[in-house]
Amino acid sequence: MFNVQNSRVWLPGDPGFDAARRPWNLAVEQPVAAVVEAGDAGDVAAVVRSARAAGLGVTAQPNGHGATGRTDDGVVLLRTGRLDSLVVDPSARRARVGAGVPSGRLQAAAAAHGLTGLPGSSPVVSVTGVVLGGGVSWFGRAHGWVADSVTAFDVVDAAGEHRHVTDGDLFWALRGGGGDFAMVTGLELALHPAPRLYGGRVLWAAEHAPEVVDAFRRITADAPRELTVWLDLLHFPGAAPMVAVDTTYLGGSAEARDLLASLDRLPRPLSDSRRVMRVSELGGITAEPTDPSPGLSRAELLTEFTDTTAKALLADPIAPLMSVQVRHLGGAFTRASDSPHGPLTEPYLVYLFGAPGDDVALRQRDLAGALPVSGRKPFTFLNPTETAADAFTPEVLARLRDIKRHHDPAGVFRGNFPI
């Protein structure tokens, strides 16, 4: 079916087919016509050409963190995890990253030179997947969207041809508009200086949540761009509810401690992991699961964080949710961005997560309804019930659709959130 030389192919009925098509989020069912684990960019092009000739679509996933289940038996699932080349040029502060490279691996390579990419909270999510969604990073307040740092894409287009893309409409669309336009096999992005980093998590029993939330508000009211602070309300199965503050600071520990002094005046915490750290250790701050698991999420952008916002967050226990995370944005997120999302002007983002179930969805809906939400969401935080229209303005969506029609008129490529 596919003229590939260095790839593995699974068809329905083959041993391992069901495991191969399963995304990282085990709550998502993902029917496909075939799964191809690509060994190199040449085989990616061969798969695209074969699929187009057979009237099939192609969707790409290194591991399926962003899977939505919007596939069918007319779609080939292309696994890109083996496209794992990684070259760091410290003098140019650039990295060339294969489509399957996880964020944690880029961070480890950059850290050796006192540099950093723009990582999110999880080290196992692919750099390319984050870029295609725009990317909200630990260091976004200092450097903006992850996609803003991309300087070039290597892609296979809808005709099955290799292209190096550095500008134009396709470049713009790929910097946060999703995977609906071309098959990305690698990219180049700018790295940023990070000679010093301080960060970690402070954790308290939930009874101290009002004081912690108040400190979070005070710290974020005038935080410098180098400081990022996230608030977490937590209630894991079998454990007592807790509240946490996660933080990173691109600078020395003395300055960080001064900026976070409000936390040290709170009741004694259950734990405090803040320390001088390497940028390769960021994944340990929130310690998110690195193995596949089921989950149901919802994200909203907040227009403000007032007393009323705090009261709405704390009015009731978060259960059956496991976590309610509020991320401070602002800083470089608000600057002009030549990307589909553009400037991110809302000052906070809230992320609601729990195990799949109607009770979790209802709790997410009710809590979101009590908060001052703007009505739009970052593309990278959309869940399977949402669409690209929840992230982009009508004008941007129209431009993305024009680019899709121009570069993929036959609809070969199928992103997680089709334009």
VEXDREN-2710 file (C-alpha; in Angstrom, 1 decimal):
% VEXDREN-2710
k/r/px/py/pz
1/MET/0.0/0.0/0.0
2/PHE/2.9/2.4/0.8
3/ASN/6.2/2.4/-1.0
4/VAL/8.3/3.0/2.1
5/GLN/11.8/1.8/2.8
6/ASN/12.5/2.6/6.5
7/SER/9.1/2.6/8.1
8/ARG/6.8/0.2/9.8
9/VAL/3.2/-0.2/8.7
10/TRP/0.2/-1.5/10.6
11/LEU/-3.1/-2.3/8.8
12/PRO/-6.5/-3.3/10.5
13/GLY/-6.2/-6.9/11.7
14/ASP/-2.4/-6.8/12.1
15/PRO/-1.0/-7.6/15.5
16/GLY/-0.4/-4.4/17.3
17/PHE/-2.6/-2.2/15.1
18/ASP/-4.9/-1.1/18.0
19/ALA/-1.9/-0.2/20.1
20/ALA/-0.3/1.7/17.3
21/ARG/-3.3/3.8/16.6
22/ARG/-4.0/4.6/20.2
23/PRO/-3.2/8.3/21.2
24/TRP/-1.6/9.5/24.4
25/ASN/-5.0/10.6/25.7
26/LEU/-6.6/7.2/26.2
27/ALA/-10.0/8.8/26.4
28/VAL/-9.9/9.5/22.7
29/GLU/-11.0/6.8/20.2
30/GLN/-9.0/7.1/17.0
31/PRO/-10.2/5.0/14.0
32/VAL/-7.8/5.0/11.0
33/ALA/-7.2/3.1/7.8
34/ALA/-3.5/2.4/8.6
35/VAL/-0.7/3.5/10.9
36/VAL/2.8/4.3/9.5
37/GLU/5.8/4.8/11.8
38/ALA/7.9/7.0/9.5
39/GLY/11.6/6.2/9.5
40/ASP/12.7/9.3/7.6
41/ALA/11.4/12.3/5.6
42/GLY/11.6/10.4/2.3
43/ASP/9.1/7.9/3.6
44/VAL/6.9/10.7/4.8
45/ALA/6.7/12.0/1.3
46/ALA/6.0/8.5/0.0
47/VAL/3.1/8.1/2.4
48/VAL/1.6/11.4/1.4
49/ARG/1.9/10.5/-2.3
50/SER/0.4/7.1/-1.8
51/ALA/-2.4/8.4/0.4
52/ARG/-3.3/11.1/-2.1
53/ALA/-3.4/8.6/-5.0
54/ALA/-5.7/6.3/-3.0
55/GLY/-8.0/9.2/-1.9
56/LEU/-7.0/8.9/1.7
57/GLY/-6.1/11.7/4.2
58/VAL/-3.0/11.8/6.4
59/THR/-2.7/13.0/10.0
60/ALA/0.5/13.2/11.9
61/GLN/1.2/12.4/15.6
62/PRO/4.5/11.7/17.4
63/ASN/2.4/10.4/20.3
64/GLY/-1.0/11.9/20.2
65/HIS/-1.1/14.4/23.0
66/GLY/-3.4/16.6/21.0
67/ALA/-5.5/13.9/19.5
68/THR/-9.2/14.7/19.1
69/GLY/-10.6/11.5/17.5
70/ARG/-11.5/13.4/14.3
71/THR/-10.2/10.6/12.1
72/ASP/-11.9/7.7/10.2
73/ASP/-11.2/4.7/8.1
74/GLY/-10.2/7.1/5.3
75/VAL/-7.2/8.5/7.2
76/VAL/-3.6/7.3/7.5
77/LEU/-2.1/8.0/10.9
78/LEU/1.6/9.0/10.4
79/ARG/3.7/8.5/13.5
80/THR/6.7/10.9/13.4
81/GLY/8.5/9.9/16.6
82/ARG/11.5/8.5/14.8
83/LEU/12.1/11.8/13.1
84/ASP/14.3/12.6/16.0
85/SER/17.3/14.5/14.7
86/LEU/18.5/17.4/16.9
87/VAL/21.3/19.8/16.2
88/VAL/22.1/22.8/18.4
89/ASP/24.2/25.6/17.1
90/PRO/25.2/27.6/20.2
91/SER/27.0/30.4/18.4
92/ALA/23.9/31.1/16.3
93/ARG/21.5/30.3/19.2
94/ARG/19.6/28.0/16.8
95/ALA/18.3/24.4/16.9
96/ARG/17.2/22.2/14.1
97/VAL/14.6/19.8/15.5
98/GLY/13.0/16.8/13.9
99/ALA/9.3/16.4/14.1
100/GLY/9.4/13.7/16.8
101/VAL/11.8/15.4/19.2
102/PRO/10.2/15.9/22.7
103/SER/10.6/19.2/24.5
104/GLY/12.7/17.7/27.3
105/ARG/15.3/16.5/24.9
106/LEU/15.7/19.9/23.3
107/GLN/16.0/21.4/26.8
108/ALA/18.8/19.0/27.8
109/ALA/20.7/19.8/24.6
110/ALA/20.2/23.6/25.0
111/ALA/21.1/23.6/28.7
112/ALA/24.6/22.4/27.9
113/HIS/25.2/25.8/26.3
114/GLY/23.4/28.0/28.8
115/LEU/20.5/28.3/26.4
116/THR/16.8/27.3/26.4
117/GLY/13.9/26.6/24.1
118/LEU/10.5/27.7/25.2
119/PRO/9.2/24.6/27.0
120/GLY/5.7/24.0/28.4
121/SER/4.9/22.1/31.5
122/SER/5.5/18.6/30.1
123/PRO/8.9/17.3/28.8
124/VAL/7.3/14.6/26.7
125/VAL/5.2/16.7/24.3
126/SER/6.9/17.2/20.9
127/VAL/8.4/20.6/20.1
128/THR/6.7/20.5/16.7
129/GLY/3.3/19.8/18.2
130/VAL/3.6/22.7/20.5
131/VAL/4.7/25.0/17.7
132/LEU/1.8/24.0/15.5
133/GLY/-0.5/25.0/18.3
134/GLY/1.2/28.3/19.0
135/GLY/2.7/27.2/22.3
136/VAL/2.3/28.7/25.8
137/SER/5.6/28.3/27.5
138/TRP/7.1/28.7/31.0
139/PHE/9.1/31.5/29.4
140/GLY/6.4/33.0/27.3
141/ARG/6.2/36.1/29.5
142/ALA/9.8/36.8/28.5
143/HIS/9.7/35.6/24.9
144/GLY/6.1/35.3/23.6
145/TRP/4.5/32.4/21.8
146/VAL/6.7/29.4/21.2
147/ALA/5.9/29.7/17.5
148/ASP/7.3/33.2/17.4
149/SER/10.8/31.7/17.8
150/VAL/10.5/29.5/14.7
151/THR/12.6/30.6/11.7
152/ALA/12.0/27.8/9.3
153/PHE/9.9/24.6/8.6
154/ASP/10.9/21.5/6.6
155/VAL/7.7/20.1/5.2
156/VAL/6.2/17.6/2.8
157/ASP/3.5/19.4/0.8
158/ALA/0.2/17.9/-0.5
159/ALA/1.9/16.9/-3.7
160/GLY/4.4/14.8/-1.7
161/GLU/7.3/17.2/-2.4
162/HIS/9.9/18.4/0.2
163/ARG/9.9/22.1/0.9
164/HIS/11.9/24.5/3.1
165/VAL/9.5/27.2/4.3
166/THR/10.8/30.5/5.8
167/ASP/8.1/33.0/4.9
168/GLY/4.8/33.6/3.2
169/ASP/1.3/32.4/4.0
170/LEU/2.2/28.8/4.7
171/PHE/4.9/29.9/7.2
172/TRP/2.4/32.1/8.9
173/ALA/-0.2/29.4/9.1
174/LEU/2.1/26.8/10.5
175/ARG/3.1/29.1/13.4
176/GLY/0.1/28.3/15.5
177/GLY/-2.6/27.4/12.9
178/GLY/-2.3/23.6/13.4
179/GLY/-1.3/20.7/11.2
180/ASP/-3.9/21.1/8.4
181/PHE/-1.6/22.7/5.7
182/ALA/1.5/20.5/5.3
183/MET/3.4/17.6/6.9
184/VAL/6.1/19.0/9.1
185/THR/9.2/16.8/9.2
186/GLY/11.4/19.3/11.1
187/LEU/11.9/22.9/12.0
188/GLU/14.5/25.5/13.0
189/LEU/14.0/27.8/16.0
190/ALA/15.8/30.4/17.9
191/LEU/17.1/29.5/21.4
192/HIS/17.3/32.0/24.2
193/PRO/19.9/32.8/26.9
194/ALA/19.2/31.2/30.2
195/PRO/22.5/31.4/32.2
196/ARG/20.5/31.4/35.5
197/LEU/17.2/29.8/36.5
198/TYR/15.3/29.5/39.8
199/GLY/12.1/27.6/40.1
200/GLY/10.0/25.0/41.8
201/ARG/6.7/24.2/43.6
202/VAL/5.4/25.3/47.0
203/LEU/2.6/23.1/48.3
204/TRP/0.1/23.7/51.1
205/ALA/-3.0/22.0/52.5
206/ALA/-6.2/23.3/50.9
207/GLU/-7.3/25.1/54.1
208/HIS/-4.7/27.7/53.2
209/ALA/-6.1/28.3/49.7
210/PRO/-7.5/31.8/50.4
211/GLU/-4.1/33.1/51.6
212/VAL/-2.3/31.4/48.7
213/VAL/-4.6/32.9/46.1
214/ASP/-4.2/36.3/47.6
215/ALA/-0.4/36.0/47.5
216/PHE/-0.6/34.8/43.9
217/ARG/-2.7/37.9/43.0
218/ARG/-0.2/40.3/44.7
219/ILE/2.9/38.7/43.0
220/THR/1.4/38.6/39.5
221/ALA/0.1/42.2/39.7
222/ASP/3.5/43.6/38.9
223/ALA/5.7/40.7/38.2
224/PRO/8.6/41.3/35.8
225/ARG/8.7/39.4/32.5
226/GLU/11.4/37.0/33.7
227/LEU/9.0/35.7/36.5
228/THR/6.3/33.2/35.7
229/VAL/3.8/32.1/38.4
230/TRP/1.1/29.5/38.2
231/LEU/-1.6/28.7/40.8
232/ASP/-2.8/25.1/41.2
233/LEU/-5.8/23.8/43.1
234/LEU/-5.3/20.1/43.4
235/HIS/-7.4/17.1/44.5
236/PHE/-5.9/13.8/43.4
237/PRO/-7.8/10.5/44.0
238/GLY/-7.1/9.1/47.5
239/ALA/-5.4/12.3/48.7
240/ALA/-6.5/15.4/50.6
241/PRO/-7.1/18.6/48.6
242/MET/-4.1/20.9/48.3
243/VAL/-3.0/24.2/46.8
244/ALA/0.3/25.0/45.1
245/VAL/2.2/27.8/43.5
246/ASP/4.6/26.8/40.6
247/THR/7.2/29.3/39.5
248/THR/10.2/30.0/37.3
249/TYR/12.5/33.0/37.3
250/LEU/15.1/33.7/34.6
251/GLY/17.6/35.1/37.0
252/GLY/19.3/34.6/40.3
253/SER/17.9/33.1/43.5
254/ALA/18.2/36.2/45.6
255/GLU/16.1/38.3/43.2
256/ALA/13.6/35.5/42.9
257/ARG/13.2/35.1/46.6
258/ASP/12.6/38.8/46.9
259/LEU/9.9/38.8/44.2
260/LEU/8.3/35.8/45.9
261/ALA/8.5/37.0/49.5
262/SER/4.8/36.9/49.9
263/LEU/4.9/33.1/49.7
264/ASP/7.4/33.0/52.6
265/ARG/4.9/34.8/54.8
266/LEU/2.2/32.2/54.4
267/PRO/1.6/29.3/56.7
268/ARG/4.2/26.6/56.7
269/PRO/3.9/24.6/53.5
270/LEU/3.8/20.8/53.1
271/SER/6.8/21.1/50.7
272/ASP/8.9/23.6/48.9
273/SER/11.0/22.5/46.0
274/ARG/12.2/25.9/44.8
275/ARG/15.9/26.0/44.0
276/VAL/18.5/27.0/41.4
277/MET/17.9/24.6/38.5
278/ARG/18.8/23.7/35.0
279/VAL/16.3/24.4/32.1
280/SER/16.4/20.6/31.5
281/GLU/14.7/20.1/34.9
282/LEU/11.6/22.1/34.3
283/GLY/9.3/19.1/33.8
284/GLY/9.8/18.2/37.4
285/ILE/8.1/21.3/38.7
286/THR/4.5/20.2/38.0
287/ALA/5.5/16.5/37.6
288/GLU/2.8/15.8/35.1
289/PRO/2.3/12.2/34.1
290/THR/4.6/11.0/31.3
291/ASP/2.7/7.8/30.5
292/PRO/-0.5/7.7/28.4
293/SER/-3.7/8.1/30.5
294/PRO/-7.3/9.3/30.0
295/GLY/-8.2/12.9/30.6
296/LEU/-10.8/15.5/30.0
297/SER/-9.7/19.2/29.9
298/ARG/-11.1/22.6/29.4
299/ALA/-9.2/25.9/29.1
300/GLU/-10.4/29.5/29.2
301/LEU/-8.7/32.9/29.0
302/LEU/-9.5/35.2/31.9
303/THR/-10.0/38.9/31.4
304/GLU/-9.1/39.7/35.0
305/PHE/-8.3/38.2/38.4
306/THR/-10.3/40.2/41.0
307/ASP/-11.8/39.4/44.4
308/THR/-14.8/38.1/42.5
309/THR/-12.6/35.8/40.5
310/ALA/-10.9/34.4/43.6
311/LYS/-14.3/33.8/45.3
312/ALA/-15.6/31.9/42.3
313/LEU/-12.5/29.7/42.3
314/LEU/-12.8/28.9/46.0
315/ALA/-16.5/28.9/46.4
316/ASP/-16.7/25.1/46.3
317/PRO/-14.2/22.1/46.3
318/ILE/-12.9/21.5/42.8
319/ALA/-13.8/17.8/42.9
320/PRO/-14.5/15.8/40.8
321/LEU/-11.8/17.8/39.0
322/MET/-8.2/16.8/39.8
323/SER/-6.7/20.2/39.1
324/VAL/-7.6/23.8/38.4
325/GLN/-4.5/25.6/37.2
326/VAL/-4.3/29.4/36.6
327/ARG/-1.3/30.6/34.6
328/HIS/-0.2/34.2/34.7
329/LEU/0.3/35.5/31.1
330/GLY/1.0/39.1/30.1
331/GLY/4.5/40.3/29.3
332/ALA/5.8/39.3/25.9
333/PHE/2.5/37.5/25.1
334/THR/0.9/40.9/24.6
335/ARG/3.3/42.1/21.9
336/ALA/2.6/41.9/18.2
337/SER/2.9/38.4/16.8
338/ASP/2.9/37.4/13.1
339/SER/0.9/34.3/13.8
340/PRO/-2.7/33.2/13.5
341/HIS/-3.5/33.9/17.2
342/GLY/-1.7/37.2/17.3
343/PRO/-1.1/39.0/20.6
344/LEU/-2.4/37.2/23.7
345/THR/-3.8/40.1/25.7
346/GLU/-5.8/38.3/28.4
347/PRO/-3.7/38.3/31.6
348/TYR/-4.5/34.8/32.8
349/LEU/-5.4/31.3/31.5
350/VAL/-7.3/28.7/33.6
351/TYR/-7.0/25.0/32.8
352/LEU/-9.5/22.5/34.2
353/PHE/-8.6/18.8/34.2
354/GLY/-10.2/15.6/35.4
355/ALA/-10.9/12.0/34.5
356/PRO/-13.4/11.6/31.7
357/GLY/-17.0/11.7/32.9
358/ASP/-20.2/13.7/32.7
359/ASP/-19.7/15.0/36.2
360/VAL/-16.3/16.3/35.3
361/ALA/-17.6/18.0/32.2
362/LEU/-20.5/19.6/34.2
363/ARG/-18.1/20.9/36.9
364/GLN/-15.8/22.4/34.2
365/ARG/-18.8/24.1/32.6
366/ASP/-20.1/25.5/35.8
367/LEU/-16.8/26.8/37.0
368/ALA/-15.9/28.3/33.6
369/GLY/-19.4/30.0/33.7
370/ALA/-18.6/31.6/37.0
371/LEU/-15.3/33.1/35.8
372/PRO/-14.6/36.3/33.7
373/VAL/-13.7/34.5/30.5
374/SER/-13.0/36.2/27.2
375/GLY/-14.7/33.7/25.0
376/ARG/-11.6/32.6/23.0
377/LYS/-9.0/30.0/23.8
378/PRO/-5.4/29.3/22.7
379/PHE/-5.4/26.8/19.9
380/THR/-2.9/24.6/21.8
381/PHE/-5.4/24.2/24.6
382/LEU/-8.5/23.2/22.6
383/ASN/-10.2/20.0/23.7
384/PRO/-11.9/17.4/21.4
385/THR/-15.3/19.0/21.7
386/GLU/-14.1/22.4/20.4
387/THR/-13.1/23.7/17.0
388/ALA/-10.6/26.1/15.4
389/ALA/-13.4/28.7/15.6
390/ASP/-13.0/28.7/19.4
391/ALA/-9.4/30.0/19.0
392/PHE/-9.4/32.3/16.0
393/THR/-11.3/35.4/14.9
394/PRO/-13.5/35.0/11.8
395/GLU/-11.0/37.0/9.8
396/VAL/-8.1/34.8/10.7
397/LEU/-10.2/31.6/10.2
398/ALA/-11.1/32.8/6.7
399/ARG/-7.4/33.5/5.9
400/LEU/-6.4/30.0/7.2
401/ARG/-9.1/28.4/5.0
402/ASP/-7.8/30.3/2.0
403/ILE/-4.3/29.0/2.7
404/LYS/-5.7/25.4/3.1
405/ARG/-7.5/25.6/-0.2
406/HIS/-4.3/26.9/-2.0
407/HIS/-1.8/24.5/-0.5
408/ASP/-4.0/21.4/0.0
409/PRO/-7.0/21.7/-2.4
410/ALA/-7.6/17.9/-2.2
411/GLY/-7.7/17.9/1.6
412/VAL/-4.9/15.4/2.0
413/PHE/-3.9/16.7/5.5
414/ARG/-6.1/16.3/8.5
415/GLY/-5.1/18.3/11.6
416/ASN/-6.4/17.6/15.1
417/PHE/-8.7/20.6/14.5
418/PRO/-9.4/20.8/10.8
419/ILE/-9.7/24.4/9.5
END
